[in-house]
Amino acid sequence: MSSPVLSLSRVVRTYRQGGRDLRVLNGLELQLHAGEMVGLLGPSGSGKSTLLQIAGLLDTPTDGEVMLVGEAMGRADEPTRTRMRNRTIGFVYQFHHLLPEFSALENVMMPQMIGGRGQGDAAKMAELLLADLGLGDRLGHRPAALSGGEQQRVAIARALANNPALLLADEPTGNLDPQTAEHVFSVLVRCAREKNVAMLVATHNMELAARMDRVVKLENGILV
């Protein structure tokens, strides 16, 4: 098997709270390979969001190592982490966080232009991605004019705009009706398979989780 896209080794995350240390992650281990979809389960407060933030280089572990596409990132400086995030990671959240004053096309162009791609090339890529997700006739619509499922598909297109090796999704279908959730999930599956993206998907939806390649559960700060 090829080297993992993401490898978390002995990851510990401790927060200072009320004069004492609160250990959220306790020597956690995880590997994700290209094209693999892994479901992440765990009750509220178990540390799923902390895990996703560390995997996504938005937070640093108290101890342990984060390897992303073969590079050690656990102690990397912030400029290095920022470059790696933009080049390697896509994020999809339960609430899409689209920029309301921009169109669907512009929302998907934005991360590409931040990454250095020219406006014309960014627009072409955004149009291709949105069309592939069934939104070719909604390019000029702002988020308020889109349904919840359409907004989430725009968010997926934005997450894929820089051809990430890793996609992290935090309850991506949590605020959608069952039919729309099914459609959005099928889009994620297709992206993993066709684009060979490694995906870690936090969800409370057991039916969706059961259809992923693997399911891990966060208990007492470790994955089981």
CORQUICOR-V60786 format. One line per field, one symbol per residue. psi: psi as a letter, one per 20 degrees, with the letter a starting at -180 (. if undefined). A space follows every 10 residues. Layout:
psi: ???
This chain:
psi: qrqqgpopol ppopqppkjr poogpmlqpp pprpjppppo rqrpjijghg ghhghjkiqq qhraqopplj ppihjqrggg ggggghhhpq pprgphkqoh iqrgghhhhg hghhijqqgg hggggggggh ghjkkhjjhj prhhjqrghg ghhghggghi hklqhppppo lijhkqrggh ggggghgggh ggghikpppo opqiohgghi jrhqpqpopk jrp.
